[in-house]
Amino acid sequence: MHIEIRAPKRSEYTFINNLISQAFKVQTAPIELSFFTNPNIHCLVAVHGKILLGTASLHIIQKSSRKMGLIEDVVVDSKTQGKGVGKKLVEQLLLKAAEMNCYKTILNATNENSGFYTKLGFKKEQLQFTIRH
């Protein structure tokens, strides 16, 4: 299967929103249009022909003296999981992070998905603490 990784088209924004909502089992408001135009957010989609298979994004965070990458919302349509789509998305985001001179790239994952990220070279290093608002 040929998988193209690229920036999303405006006509695909609703699909991306729906895919993220379904994957994380939350009702989300529509994605702000500024999400797709913010120079510090790099959203990608995986496409086979005209069919969207998945999405993921890289957020560039400016720290005091350097940049860090944060990968968010890696989502692959359930019918396409296990075919390398997520891997291709993450690999492209890691290339972008390196291009943007990030000193590291992090992400949050569930225990269920930790094996996937370990295979891609990620290492469990720190704890995350959360307050939800």
N, CA, C and O atoms as CSV, one atom per row, in Angstrom:
chain,resi,resn,atom,element,x,y,z
A,1,MET,N,N,0.859,-1.176,0.000
A,1,MET,CA,C,0.000,0.000,0.000
A,1,MET,C,C,0.903,1.236,0.000
A,1,MET,O,O,1.783,1.358,0.852
A,2,HIS,N,N,0.691,2.150,-0.946
A,2,HIS,CA,C,1.439,3.404,-0.985
A,2,HIS,C,C,0.768,4.404,-0.046
A,2,HIS,O,O,-0.418,4.705,-0.181
A,3,ILE,N,N,1.541,4.906,0.899
A,3,ILE,CA,C,1.029,5.863,1.874
A,3,ILE,C,C,1.751,7.190,1.667
A,3,ILE,O,O,2.978,7.256,1.746
A,4,GLU,N,N,0.996,8.230,1.406
A,4,GLU,CA,C,1.555,9.577,1.268
A,4,GLU,C,C,1.385,10.305,2.596
A,4,GLU,O,O,0.308,10.282,3.190
A,5,ILE,N,N,2.449,10.947,3.056
A,5,ILE,CA,C,2.401,11.764,4.271
A,5,ILE,C,C,2.524,13.211,3.829
A,5,ILE,O,O,3.466,13.582,3.129
A,6,ARG,N,N,1.552,14.031,4.249
A,6,ARG,CA,C,1.554,15.430,3.818
A,6,ARG,C,C,0.751,16.281,4.789
A,6,ARG,O,O,0.092,15.777,5.698
A,7,ALA,N,N,0.830,17.601,4.564
A,7,ALA,CA,C,-0.007,18.522,5.335
A,7,ALA,C,C,-1.461,18.330,4.913
A,7,ALA,O,O,-1.729,17.988,3.761
A,8,PRO,N,N,-2.388,18.542,5.820
A,8,PRO,CA,C,-3.799,18.356,5.463
A,8,PRO,C,C,-4.331,19.494,4.598
A,8,PRO,O,O,-3.861,20.630,4.656
A,9,LYS,N,N,-5.323,19.142,3.801
A,9,LYS,CA,C,-6.064,20.143,3.019
A,9,LYS,C,C,-7.213,20.642,3.886
A,9,LYS,O,O,-7.686,19.937,4.778
A,10,ARG,N,N,-7.647,21.843,3.617
A,10,ARG,CA,C,-8.741,22.429,4.405
A,10,ARG,C,C,-9.976,21.527,4.417
A,10,ARG,O,O,-10.666,21.428,5.431
A,11,SER,N,N,-10.247,20.880,3.303
A,11,SER,CA,C,-11.415,20.000,3.212
A,11,SER,C,C,-11.295,18.771,4.120
A,11,SER,O,O,-12.277,18.055,4.314
A,12,GLU,N,N,-10.114,18.519,4.675
A,12,GLU,CA,C,-9.891,17.349,5.523
A,12,GLU,C,C,-9.948,17.666,7.015
A,12,GLU,O,O,-9.843,16.758,7.839
A,13,TYR,N,N,-10.109,18.920,7.370
A,13,TYR,CA,C,-10.089,19.322,8.782
A,13,TYR,C,C,-11.163,18.617,9.605
A,13,TYR,O,O,-10.894,18.192,10.729
A,14,THR,N,N,-12.364,18.488,9.071
A,14,THR,CA,C,-13.449,17.831,9.798
A,14,THR,C,C,-13.118,16.359,10.031
A,14,THR,O,O,-13.372,15.828,11.112
A,15,PHE,N,N,-12.556,15.706,9.029
A,15,PHE,CA,C,-12.175,14.300,9.175
A,15,PHE,C,C,-11.157,14.156,10.305
A,15,PHE,O,O,-11.267,13.251,11.133
A,16,ILE,N,N,-10.170,15.044,10.339
A,16,ILE,CA,C,-9.140,14.995,11.381
A,16,ILE,C,C,-9.790,15.143,12.752
A,16,ILE,O,O,-9.482,14.389,13.675
A,17,ASN,N,N,-10.680,16.107,12.882
A,17,ASN,CA,C,-11.371,16.337,14.152
A,17,ASN,C,C,-12.163,15.095,14.576
A,17,ASN,O,O,-12.114,14.692,15.738
A,18,ASN,N,N,-12.880,14.500,13.646
A,18,ASN,CA,C,-13.675,13.307,13.949
A,18,ASN,C,C,-12.790,12.121,14.336
A,18,ASN,O,O,-13.112,11.370,15.257
A,19,LEU,N,N,-11.684,11.963,13.631
A,19,LEU,CA,C,-10.773,10.854,13.913
A,19,LEU,C,C,-10.197,10.982,15.319
A,19,LEU,O,O,-10.133,9.997,16.055
A,20,ILE,N,N,-9.781,12.184,15.695
A,20,ILE,CA,C,-9.229,12.418,17.034
A,20,ILE,C,C,-10.297,12.191,18.099
A,20,ILE,O,O,-10.028,11.565,19.124
A,21,SER,N,N,-11.509,12.697,17.860
A,21,SER,CA,C,-12.610,12.525,18.823
A,21,SER,C,C,-12.914,11.053,19.059
A,21,SER,O,O,-13.092,10.630,20.201
A,22,GLN,N,N,-12.975,10.275,17.989
A,22,GLN,CA,C,-13.269,8.853,18.108
A,22,GLN,C,C,-12.143,8.096,18.799
A,22,GLN,O,O,-12.397,7.231,19.637
A,23,ALA,N,N,-10.904,8.418,18.451
A,23,ALA,CA,C,-9.759,7.691,19.008
A,23,ALA,C,C,-9.625,7.901,20.505
A,23,ALA,O,O,-9.313,6.965,21.242
A,24,PHE,N,N,-9.859,9.123,20.957
A,24,PHE,CA,C,-9.692,9.425,22.370
A,24,PHE,C,C,-11.014,9.375,23.128
A,24,PHE,O,O,-11.076,9.679,24.319
A,25,LYS,N,N,-12.070,8.986,22.413
A,25,LYS,CA,C,-13.396,8.799,23.011
A,25,LYS,C,C,-13.842,10.015,23.817
A,25,LYS,O,O,-14.354,9.896,24.930
A,26,VAL,N,N,-13.633,11.183,23.221
A,26,VAL,CA,C,-14.072,12.442,23.818
A,26,VAL,C,C,-14.767,13.261,22.753
A,26,VAL,O,O,-14.443,13.173,21.568
A,27,GLN,N,N,-15.706,14.042,23.179
A,27,GLN,CA,C,-16.357,14.972,22.262
A,27,GLN,C,C,-15.530,16.251,22.263
A,27,GLN,O,O,-15.419,16.928,23.286
A,28,THR,N,N,-14.963,16.570,21.137
A,28,THR,CA,C,-14.141,17.775,21.074
A,28,THR,C,C,-14.837,18.841,20.246
A,28,THR,O,O,-15.616,18.544,19.340
A,29,ALA,N,N,-14.540,20.072,20.573
A,29,ALA,CA,C,-15.003,21.180,19.741
A,29,ALA,C,C,-14.235,21.111,18.436
A,29,ALA,O,O,-13.169,20.498,18.379
A,30,PRO,N,N,-14.751,21.722,17.395
A,30,PRO,CA,C,-13.999,21.729,16.129
A,30,PRO,C,C,-12.599,22.318,16.344
A,30,PRO,O,O,-12.412,23.233,17.146
A,31,ILE,N,N,-11.637,21.780,15.621
A,31,ILE,CA,C,-10.263,22.273,15.716
A,31,ILE,C,C,-10.232,23.718,15.235
A,31,ILE,O,O,-10.795,24.054,14.193
A,32,GLU,N,N,-9.566,24.562,16.009
A,32,GLU,CA,C,-9.400,25.964,15.622
A,32,GLU,C,C,-8.617,26.036,14.313
A,32,GLU,O,O,-7.645,25.302,14.139
A,33,LEU,N,N,-9.018,26.891,13.410
A,33,LEU,CA,C,-8.303,27.021,12.144
A,33,LEU,C,C,-6.858,27.449,12.360
A,33,LEU,O,O,-5.985,27.114,11.560
A,34,SER,N,N,-6.601,28.187,13.435
A,34,SER,CA,C,-5.232,28.625,13.722
A,34,SER,C,C,-4.306,27.441,14.007
A,34,SER,O,O,-3.087,27.568,13.888
A,35,PHE,N,N,-4.868,26.307,14.377
A,35,PHE,CA,C,-4.068,25.097,14.591
A,35,PHE,C,C,-3.315,24.740,13.315
A,35,PHE,O,O,-2.165,24.304,13.371
A,36,PHE,N,N,-3.956,24.920,12.177
A,36,PHE,CA,C,-3.362,24.531,10.902
A,36,PHE,C,C,-2.458,25.606,10.303
A,36,PHE,O,O,-1.710,25.332,9.364
A,37,THR,N,N,-2.520,26.821,10.834
A,37,THR,CA,C,-1.699,27.900,10.287
A,37,THR,C,C,-0.603,28.355,11.252
A,37,THR,O,O,0.238,29.174,10.883
A,38,ASN,N,N,-0.601,27.847,12.458
A,38,ASN,CA,C,0.396,28.209,13.451
A,38,ASN,C,C,1.758,27.658,13.017
A,38,ASN,O,O,1.886,26.454,12.794
A,39,PRO,N,N,2.780,28.522,12.892
A,39,PRO,CA,C,4.088,28.038,12.431
A,39,PRO,C,C,4.782,27.101,13.428
A,39,PRO,O,O,5.773,26.458,13.081
A,40,ASN,N,N,4.275,27.018,14.653
A,40,ASN,CA,C,4.856,26.132,15.655
A,40,ASN,C,C,4.101,24.812,15.789
A,40,ASN,O,O,4.408,24.004,16.666
A,41,ILE,N,N,3.119,24.595,14.924
A,41,ILE,CA,C,2.383,23.330,14.901
A,41,ILE,C,C,2.467,22.767,13.486
A,41,ILE,O,O,2.153,23.446,12.508
A,42,HIS,N,N,2.891,21.532,13.403
A,42,HIS,CA,C,3.027,20.872,12.105
A,42,HIS,C,C,2.139,19.634,12.120
A,42,HIS,O,O,2.503,18.597,12.674
A,43,CYS,N,N,0.973,19.760,11.504
A,43,CYS,CA,C,0.017,18.658,11.423
A,43,CYS,C,C,0.258,17.908,10.118
A,43,CYS,O,O,0.484,18.517,9.072
A,44,LEU,N,N,0.206,16.591,10.190
A,44,LEU,CA,C,0.356,15.751,9.011
A,44,LEU,C,C,-0.821,14.789,8.918
A,44,LEU,O,O,-1.462,14.458,9.916
A,45,VAL,N,N,-1.084,14.356,7.702
A,45,VAL,CA,C,-2.059,13.292,7.477
A,45,VAL,C,C,-1.391,12.208,6.643
A,45,VAL,O,O,-0.472,12.474,5.869
A,46,ALA,N,N,-1.866,10.996,6.815
A,46,ALA,CA,C,-1.450,9.865,5.992
A,46,ALA,C,C,-2.605,9.558,5.056
A,46,ALA,O,O,-3.752,9.433,5.485
A,47,VAL,N,N,-2.288,9.438,3.769
A,47,VAL,CA,C,-3.322,9.264,2.758
A,47,VAL,C,C,-2.941,8.122,1.823
A,47,VAL,O,O,-1.782,7.971,1.438
A,48,HIS,N,N,-3.931,7.333,1.471
A,48,HIS,CA,C,-3.781,6.310,0.431
A,48,HIS,C,C,-4.797,6.649,-0.645
A,48,HIS,O,O,-6.000,6.474,-0.446
A,49,GLY,N,N,-4.319,7.135,-1.784
A,49,GLY,CA,C,-5.234,7.637,-2.802
A,49,GLY,C,C,-5.947,8.853,-2.267
A,49,GLY,O,O,-5.318,9.863,-1.949
A,50,LYS,N,N,-7.275,8.759,-2.164
A,50,LYS,CA,C,-8.058,9.868,-1.601
A,50,LYS,C,C,-8.560,9.538,-0.193
A,50,LYS,O,O,-9.344,10.290,0.386
A,51,ILE,N,N,-8.105,8.416,0.346
A,51,ILE,CA,C,-8.583,7.970,1.650
A,51,ILE,C,C,-7.597,8.405,2.735
A,51,ILE,O,O,-6.410,8.086,2.670
A,52,LEU,N,N,-8.103,9.136,3.732
A,52,LEU,CA,C,-7.282,9.543,4.872
A,52,LEU,C,C,-7.205,8.392,5.861
A,52,LEU,O,O,-8.224,7.835,6.269
A,53,LEU,N,N,-5.985,8.046,6.237
A,53,LEU,CA,C,-5.754,6.900,7.112
A,53,LEU,C,C,-5.419,7.288,8.542
A,53,LEU,O,O,-5.686,6.530,9.475
A,54,GLY,N,N,-4.826,8.483,8.720
A,54,GLY,CA,C,-4.414,8.879,10.052
A,54,GLY,C,C,-3.881,10.293,10.087
A,54,GLY,O,O,-3.771,10.960,9.059
A,55,THR,N,N,-3.549,10.743,11.297
A,55,THR,CA,C,-3.036,12.083,11.504
A,55,THR,C,C,-2.118,12.102,12.721
A,55,THR,O,O,-2.175,11.212,13.569
A,56,ALA,N,N,-1.282,13.112,12.793
A,56,ALA,CA,C,-0.417,13.343,13.953
A,56,ALA,C,C,0.104,14.767,13.843
A,56,ALA,O,O,0.117,15.352,12.759
A,57,SER,N,N,0.532,15.321,14.971
A,57,SER,CA,C,1.055,16.685,14.927
A,57,SER,C,C,2.283,16.834,15.810
A,57,SER,O,O,2.469,16.112,16.790
A,58,LEU,N,N,3.111,17.792,15.429
A,58,LEU,CA,C,4.305,18.160,16.170
A,58,LEU,C,C,4.144,19.599,16.613
A,58,LEU,O,O,3.863,20.479,15.800
A,59,HIS,N,N,4.321,19.836,17.897
A,59,HIS,CA,C,4.248,21.181,18.458
A,59,HIS,C,C,5.657,21.583,18.856
A,59,HIS,O,O,6.318,20.874,19.615
A,60,ILE,N,N,6.113,22.707,18.353
A,60,ILE,CA,C,7.434,23.218,18.685
A,60,ILE,C,C,7.278,24.146,19.889
A,60,ILE,O,O,6.543,25.132,19.833
A,61,ILE,N,N,7.964,23.827,20.959
A,61,ILE,CA,C,7.880,24.603,22.192
A,61,ILE,C,C,9.212,25.321,22.401
A,61,ILE,O,O,10.267,24.695,22.503
A,62,GLN,N,N,9.134,26.645,22.463
A,62,GLN,CA,C,10.334,27.434,22.724
A,62,GLN,C,C,10.575,27.468,24.215
A,62,GLN,O,O,9.774,28.016,24.972
A,63,LYS,N,N,11.677,26.885,24.633
A,63,LYS,CA,C,12.064,26.935,26.041
A,63,LYS,C,C,12.992,28.134,26.219
A,63,LYS,O,O,13.150,28.921,25.285
A,64,SER,N,N,13.598,28.294,27.369
A,64,SER,CA,C,14.408,29.485,27.643
A,64,SER,C,C,15.549,29.674,26.652
A,64,SER,O,O,15.827,30.803,26.246
A,65,SER,N,N,16.211,28.598,26.258
A,65,SER,CA,C,17.356,28.761,25.364
A,65,SER,C,C,17.394,27.753,24.225
A,65,SER,O,O,18.382,27.682,23.494
A,66,ARG,N,N,16.333,26.978,24.069
A,66,ARG,CA,C,16.311,25.952,23.025
A,66,ARG,C,C,14.883,25.535,22.737
A,66,ARG,O,O,13.959,25.918,23.454
A,67,LYS,N,N,14.707,24.757,21.694
A,67,LYS,CA,C,13.386,24.292,21.285
A,67,LYS,C,C,13.226,22.810,21.602
A,67,LYS,O,O,14.185,22.037,21.590
A,68,MET,N,N,11.983,22.445,21.884
A,68,MET,CA,C,11.632,21.059,22.162
A,68,MET,C,C,10.434,20.703,21.285
A,68,MET,O,O,9.560,21.538,21.054
A,69,GLY,N,N,10.395,19.478,20.804
A,69,GLY,CA,C,9.248,18.999,20.046
A,69,GLY,C,C,8.322,18.187,20.932
A,69,GLY,O,O,8.777,17.437,21.795
A,70,LEU,N,N,7.030,18.335,20.719
A,70,LEU,CA,C,6.015,17.555,21.428
A,70,LEU,C,C,5.099,16.944,20.383
A,70,LEU,O,O,4.410,17.661,19.657
A,71,ILE,N,N,5.091,15.633,20.306
A,71,ILE,CA,C,4.205,14.941,19.369
A,71,ILE,C,C,2.873,14.699,20.065
A,71,ILE,O,O,2.818,14.222,21.199
A,72,GLU,N,N,1.804,15.039,19.359
A,72,GLU,CA,C,0.454,14.923,19.903
A,72,GLU,C,C,-0.473,14.236,18.897
A,72,GLU,O,O,-0.226,14.250,17.691
A,73,ASP,N,N,-1.527,13.646,19.415
A,73,ASP,CA,C,-2.652,13.146,18.628
A,73,ASP,C,C,-2.236,12.260,17.449
A,73,ASP,O,O,-2.636,12.497,16.309
A,74,VAL,N,N,-1.432,11.245,17.741
A,74,VAL,CA,C,-1.102,10.246,16.727
A,74,VAL,C,C,-2.295,9.302,16.659
A,74,VAL,O,O,-2.545,8.526,17.582
A,75,VAL,N,N,-3.019,9.380,15.560
A,75,VAL,CA,C,-4.252,8.606,15.424
A,75,VAL,C,C,-4.288,7.959,14.045
A,75,VAL,O,O,-4.095,8.621,13.025
A,76,VAL,N,N,-4.539,6.655,14.034
A,76,VAL,CA,C,-4.691,5.914,12.791
A,76,VAL,C,C,-6.065,5.264,12.805
A,76,VAL,O,O,-6.468,4.667,13.803
A,77,ASP,N,N,-6.779,5.380,11.703
A,77,ASP,CA,C,-8.095,4.762,11.586
A,77,ASP,C,C,-7.993,3.285,11.966
A,77,ASP,O,O,-7.062,2.595,11.550
A,78,SER,N,N,-8.941,2.811,12.747
A,78,SER,CA,C,-8.886,1.440,13.287
A,78,SER,C,C,-8.768,0.383,12.183
A,78,SER,O,O,-8.173,-0.671,12.409
A,79,LYS,N,N,-9.317,0.644,11.008
A,79,LYS,CA,C,-9.257,-0.326,9.911
A,79,LYS,C,C,-7.864,-0.408,9.294
A,79,LYS,O,O,-7.578,-1.332,8.532
A,80,THR,N,N,-6.998,0.548,9.617
A,80,THR,CA,C,-5.674,0.639,8.981
A,80,THR,C,C,-4.536,0.400,9.968
A,80,THR,O,O,-3.372,0.392,9.568
A,81,GLN,N,N,-4.841,0.209,11.229
A,81,GLN,CA,C,-3.791,0.024,12.228
A,81,GLN,C,C,-2.983,-1.235,11.934
A,81,GLN,O,O,-3.516,-2.228,11.438
A,82,GLY,N,N,-1.687,-1.179,12.247
A,82,GLY,CA,C,-0.811,-2.322,12.022
A,82,GLY,C,C,-0.217,-2.379,10.631
A,82,GLY,O,O,0.427,-3.367,10.278
A,83,LYS,N,N,-0.419,-1.329,9.825
A,83,LYS,CA,C,0.090,-1.319,8.447
A,83,LYS,C,C,1.210,-0.298,8.245
A,83,LYS,O,O,1.572,0.001,7.107
A,84,GLY,N,N,1.763,0.240,9.339
A,84,GLY,CA,C,2.878,1.163,9.231
A,84,GLY,C,C,2.512,2.625,9.091
A,84,GLY,O,O,3.393,3.464,8.905
A,85,VAL,N,N,1.228,2.949,9.177
A,85,VAL,CA,C,0.784,4.334,9.005
A,85,VAL,C,C,1.291,5.205,10.148
A,85,VAL,O,O,1.874,6.262,9.906
A,86,GLY,N,N,1.078,4.778,11.382
A,86,GLY,CA,C,1.525,5.547,12.541
A,86,GLY,C,C,3.032,5.725,12.533
A,86,GLY,O,O,3.534,6.804,12.850
A,87,LYS,N,N,3.746,4.691,12.177
A,87,LYS,CA,C,5.207,4.752,12.113
A,87,LYS,C,C,5.658,5.819,11.125
A,87,LYS,O,O,6.549,6.612,11.430
A,88,LYS,N,N,5.055,5.843,9.952
A,88,LYS,CA,C,5.433,6.836,8.936
A,88,LYS,C,C,5.132,8.255,9.408
A,88,LYS,O,O,5.928,9.167,9.186
A,89,LEU,N,N,3.997,8.440,10.051
A,89,LEU,CA,C,3.649,9.765,10.571
A,89,LEU,C,C,4.667,10.229,11.606
A,89,LEU,O,O,5.171,11.349,11.526
A,90,VAL,N,N,4.969,9.371,12.573
A,90,VAL,CA,C,5.904,9.740,13.640
A,90,VAL,C,C,7.298,9.981,13.062
A,90,VAL,O,O,7.966,10.937,13.456
A,91,GLU,N,N,7.742,9.146,12.151
A,91,GLU,CA,C,9.069,9.339,11.556
A,91,GLU,C,C,9.171,10.692,10.851
A,91,GLU,O,O,10.197,11.365,10.949
A,92,GLN,N,N,8.122,11.089,10.147
A,92,GLN,CA,C,8.144,12.396,9.478
A,92,GLN,C,C,8.167,13.545,10.482
A,92,GLN,O,O,8.828,14.559,10.260
A,93,LEU,N,N,7.445,13.380,11.583
A,93,LEU,CA,C,7.450,14.420,12.612
A,93,LEU,C,C,8.817,14.512,13.288
A,93,LEU,O,O,9.254,15.607,13.642
A,94,LEU,N,N,9.489,13.395,13.471
A,94,LEU,CA,C,10.828,13.418,14.059
A,94,LEU,C,C,11.823,14.107,13.123
A,94,LEU,O,O,12.709,14.830,13.580
A,95,LEU,N,N,11.680,13.886,11.831
A,95,LEU,CA,C,12.529,14.591,10.859
A,95,LEU,C,C,12.292,16.100,10.928
A,95,LEU,O,O,13.233,16.891,10.870
A,96,LYS,N,N,11.029,16.482,11.052
A,96,LYS,CA,C,10.692,17.907,11.151
A,96,LYS,C,C,11.264,18.504,12.430
A,96,LYS,O,O,11.772,19.625,12.410
A,97,ALA,N,N,11.193,17.782,13.532
A,97,ALA,CA,C,11.735,18.272,14.796
A,97,ALA,C,C,13.242,18.498,14.676
A,97,ALA,O,O,13.763,19.496,15.172
A,98,ALA,N,N,13.931,17.584,14.026
A,98,ALA,CA,C,15.369,17.744,13.824
A,98,ALA,C,C,15.642,18.956,12.926
A,98,ALA,O,O,16.558,19.736,13.185
A,99,GLU,N,N,14.845,19.102,11.877
A,99,GLU,CA,C,14.979,20.246,10.971
A,99,GLU,C,C,14.768,21.576,11.710
A,99,GLU,O,O,15.390,22.586,11.379
A,100,MET,N,N,13.889,21.559,12.705
A,100,MET,CA,C,13.587,22.766,13.488
A,100,MET,C,C,14.580,22.949,14.649
A,100,MET,O,O,14.400,23.831,15.488
A,101,ASN,N,N,15.613,22.122,14.689
A,101,ASN,CA,C,16.665,22.201,15.712
A,101,ASN,C,C,16.161,21.956,17.132
A,101,ASN,O,O,16.634,22.585,18.079
A,102,CYS,N,N,15.210,21.051,17.279
A,102,CYS,CA,C,14.752,20.671,18.611
A,102,CYS,C,C,15.836,19.815,19.269
A,102,CYS,O,O,16.425,18.944,18.628
A,103,TYR,N,N,16.088,20.069,20.537
A,103,TYR,CA,C,17.096,19.278,21.242
A,103,TYR,C,C,16.538,17.935,21.694
A,103,TYR,O,O,17.299,17.001,21.944
A,104,LYS,N,N,15.207,17.830,21.801
A,104,LYS,CA,C,14.564,16.559,22.096
A,104,LYS,C,C,13.119,16.635,21.632
A,104,LYS,O,O,12.563,17.715,21.432
A,105,THR,N,N,12.527,15.455,21.467
A,105,THR,CA,C,11.110,15.353,21.125
A,105,THR,C,C,10.483,14.391,22.116
A,105,THR,O,O,10.995,13.296,22.352
A,106,ILE,N,N,9.369,14.814,22.691
A,106,ILE,CA,C,8.682,14.001,23.691
A,106,ILE,C,C,7.255,13.718,23.232
A,106,ILE,O,O,6.756,14.327,22.286
A,107,LEU,N,N,6.620,12.793,23.914
A,107,LEU,CA,C,5.197,12.529,23.710
A,107,LEU,C,C,4.659,11.832,24.937
A,107,LEU,O,O,5.415,11.298,25.748
A,108,ASN,N,N,3.371,11.843,25.063
A,108,ASN,CA,C,2.685,11.111,26.124
A,108,ASN,C,C,1.991,9.916,25.480
A,108,ASN,O,O,1.447,10.018,24.381
A,109,ALA,N,N,2.016,8.793,26.172
A,109,ALA,CA,C,1.385,7.591,25.630
A,109,ALA,C,C,0.796,6.763,26.763
A,109,ALA,O,O,1.198,6.887,27.920
A,110,THR,N,N,-0.139,5.940,26.415
A,110,THR,CA,C,-0.687,4.988,27.376
A,110,THR,C,C,0.251,3.778,27.460
A,110,THR,O,O,1.080,3.566,26.574
A,111,ASN,N,N,0.116,2.999,28.515
A,111,ASN,CA,C,0.887,1.752,28.609
A,111,ASN,C,C,0.600,0.862,27.413
A,111,ASN,O,O,1.490,0.181,26.905
A,112,GLU,N,N,-0.641,0.873,26.969
A,112,GLU,CA,C,-1.061,0.053,25.833
A,112,GLU,C,C,-0.270,0.381,24.564
A,112,GLU,O,O,0.010,-0.510,23.763
A,113,ASN,N,N,0.090,1.653,24.378
A,113,ASN,CA,C,0.789,2.080,23.168
A,113,ASN,C,C,2.298,2.225,23.355
A,113,ASN,O,O,3.002,2.592,22.415
A,114,SER,N,N,2.802,1.942,24.555
A,114,SER,CA,C,4.225,2.174,24.824
A,114,SER,C,C,5.140,1.317,23.946
A,114,SER,O,O,6.211,1.775,23.551
A,115,GLY,N,N,4.744,0.106,23.640
A,115,GLY,CA,C,5.560,-0.759,22.784
A,115,GLY,C,C,5.772,-0.182,21.397
A,115,GLY,O,O,6.858,-0.294,20.829
A,116,PHE,N,N,4.733,0.437,20.851
A,116,PHE,CA,C,4.822,1.072,19.535
A,116,PHE,C,C,5.903,2.142,19.535
A,116,PHE,O,O,6.732,2.196,18.627
A,117,TYR,N,N,5.891,2.992,20.556
A,117,TYR,CA,C,6.857,4.095,20.608
A,117,TYR,C,C,8.258,3.600,20.951
A,117,TYR,O,O,9.242,4.166,20.475
A,118,THR,N,N,8.364,2.569,21.758
A,118,THR,CA,C,9.670,1.997,22.071
A,118,THR,C,C,10.326,1.466,20.797
A,118,THR,O,O,11.526,1.650,20.593
A,119,LYS,N,N,9.544,0.809,19.943
A,119,LYS,CA,C,10.078,0.298,18.674
A,119,LYS,C,C,10.582,1.422,17.777
A,119,LYS,O,O,11.447,1.197,16.931
A,120,LEU,N,N,10.052,2.626,17.954
A,120,LEU,CA,C,10.482,3.773,17.151
A,120,LEU,C,C,11.675,4.501,17.770
A,120,LEU,O,O,12.149,5.496,17.222
A,121,GLY,N,N,12.160,4.006,18.912
A,121,GLY,CA,C,13.342,4.583,19.522
A,121,GLY,C,C,13.095,5.466,20.730
A,121,GLY,O,O,14.048,5.975,21.320
A,122,PHE,N,N,11.844,5.662,21.112
A,122,PHE,CA,C,11.548,6.476,22.291
A,122,PHE,C,C,11.907,5.695,23.552
A,122,PHE,O,O,11.813,4.468,23.590
A,123,LYS,N,N,12.316,6.424,24.571
A,123,LYS,CA,C,12.641,5.819,25.860
A,123,LYS,C,C,11.806,6.468,26.954
A,123,LYS,O,O,11.596,7.681,26.960
A,124,LYS,N,N,11.341,5.652,27.863
A,124,LYS,CA,C,10.598,6.170,29.015
A,124,LYS,C,C,11.615,6.800,29.961
A,124,LYS,O,O,12.493,6.112,30.481
A,125,GLU,N,N,11.494,8.116,30.185
A,125,GLU,CA,C,12.505,8.799,30.991
A,125,GLU,C,C,11.957,9.484,32.234
A,125,GLU,O,O,12.610,9.458,33.277
A,126,GLN,N,N,10.806,10.081,32.159
A,126,GLN,CA,C,10.337,10.903,33.259
A,126,GLN,C,C,8.873,10.623,33.546
A,126,GLN,O,O,8.189,9.949,32.777
A,127,LEU,N,N,8.417,11.144,34.648
A,127,LEU,CA,C,7.013,11.049,35.007
A,127,LEU,C,C,6.278,12.283,34.504
A,127,LEU,O,O,6.860,13.362,34.395
A,128,GLN,N,N,5.024,12.118,34.206
A,128,GLN,CA,C,4.195,13.256,33.862
A,128,GLN,C,C,3.182,13.460,34.975
A,128,GLN,O,O,2.576,12.503,35.456
A,129,PHE,N,N,3.001,14.708,35.382
A,129,PHE,CA,C,1.989,15.059,36.369
A,129,PHE,C,C,0.987,15.963,35.668
A,129,PHE,O,O,1.367,16.809,34.859
A,130,THR,N,N,-0.282,15.785,35.976
A,130,THR,CA,C,-1.330,16.490,35.251
A,130,THR,C,C,-2.338,17.101,36.209
A,130,THR,O,O,-2.694,16.497,37.221
A,131,ILE,N,N,-2.787,18.281,35.887
A,131,ILE,CA,C,-3.976,18.897,36.484
A,131,ILE,C,C,-4.893,19.215,35.307
A,131,ILE,O,O,-4.498,19.936,34.391
A,132,ARG,N,N,-6.091,18.692,35.327
A,132,ARG,CA,C,-7.036,18.978,34.239
A,132,ARG,C,C,-7.949,20.105,34.653
A,132,ARG,O,O,-8.382,20.179,35.803
A,133,HIS,N,N,-8.238,20.974,33.722
A,133,HIS,CA,C,-9.086,22.146,34.002
A,133,HIS,C,C,-10.385,22.047,33.248
A,133,HIS,O,O,-11.230,22.936,33.353
